[in-house]
């Protein structure tokens, strides 16, 4: 039986950003090495600024605050980080 993991990436995806491409690749390599089925979703920071952003974050097993700031909405990024830290959610900030 394959384990599955759903990771939310806090950040404003830019296909031209080398760090964003590397983030996707790193998660894919880690999932392969661990034999885990992985689903990743980039979460635009503006969507996390509102109160309903927490509902979005709760869907994920873990959160990663993506490298490559500045973010389109720093308040949204900070709200997501606070959610993870105060809720003891698995979190990585790079």
C-alpha positions as MATLAB code, in Angstrom:
seq = 'XXXXXXXXXXXXXXXXXXXXXXXXXXXXXXXXXXXXXXXXXXXXXXXXXXXXXXXXXXXXXXXXXXXXXXXXXXXXXXXXXXXXXXXXXXXXXX';
ca = [
       0.000    0.000    0.000;
       1.369    3.392   -0.988;
       1.383    6.259    1.486;
       0.182    9.613    0.263;
       1.111   13.110    1.320;
      -0.363   16.464    0.389;
       1.929   19.506    0.696;
       0.813   23.116    0.400;
       3.501   25.477   -0.860;
       2.966   29.005    0.436;
       4.075   31.297   -2.352;
       3.270   32.910   -5.650;
       4.451   30.421   -8.266;
       6.559   31.870  -11.037;
       7.511   29.368  -13.760;
      10.605   31.461  -14.563;
      11.932   31.222  -10.978;
      14.733   28.692  -10.610;
      14.008   28.311   -6.899;
      10.358   27.495   -7.593;
      11.297   24.851  -10.152;
      13.835   23.467   -7.667;
      11.168   23.334   -4.943;
       8.921   21.197   -7.136;
      11.847   18.969   -8.138;
      13.037   18.542   -4.534;
       9.602   17.465   -3.374;
       9.325   15.032   -6.277;
      12.746   13.509   -5.537;
      11.952   13.165   -1.827;
       8.623   11.502   -2.574;
      10.327    9.033   -4.903;
      13.024    8.191   -2.363;
      10.389    7.609    0.321;
       7.959    5.747   -1.975;
       5.245    8.273   -1.164;
       2.528    9.463   -3.496;
       2.800   13.238   -3.374;
       0.368   15.971   -4.268;
       1.674   19.547   -4.140;
      -0.297   22.745   -4.518;
       1.087   26.261   -4.733;
      -0.989   28.601   -2.591;
      -1.026   32.227   -3.769;
      -0.320   34.469   -0.803;
      -3.244   36.777   -1.577;
      -5.632   33.846   -1.105;
      -4.260   33.292    2.413;
      -4.796   36.830    3.672;
      -8.496   36.302    4.339;
      -9.957   34.351    7.271;
     -11.007   31.505    4.954;
      -7.320   30.963    4.154;
      -7.064   28.747    7.225;
      -9.654   26.401    5.732;
      -7.404   26.091    2.693;
      -4.329   25.380    4.822;
      -6.080   22.693    6.877;
      -6.391   20.495    3.776;
      -2.640   19.859    3.703;
      -0.527   17.392    5.647;
       2.397   19.823    5.656;
       3.204   23.369    4.568;
       6.315   24.807    2.943;
       6.894   28.544    2.733;
       8.558   28.800   -0.642;
      11.800   30.588   -1.293;
      11.861   33.453   -3.725;
      10.189   36.346   -1.970;
       9.010   39.058   -2.174;
       5.550   37.614   -1.951;
       2.607   39.250   -3.689;
       0.924   39.516   -0.282;
       3.263   39.439    2.709;
       0.273   39.502    5.102;
      -1.060   36.307    3.518;
       2.320   34.593    3.828;
       2.646   35.641    7.462;
      -0.881   34.468    8.285;
      -0.056   31.052    6.821;
       3.196   30.849    8.787;
       1.383   31.826   11.984;
      -1.256   29.151   11.289;
       1.448   26.491   10.994;
       3.453   27.601   14.027;
       0.535   28.150   16.384;
      -1.297   25.035   15.226;
       1.795   22.807   15.433;
       1.390   21.978   11.726;
       4.361   20.366    9.958;
       6.132   23.356    8.380;
       9.306   24.244    6.533;
      10.399   27.791    5.835;
      13.299   28.315    3.437;
];
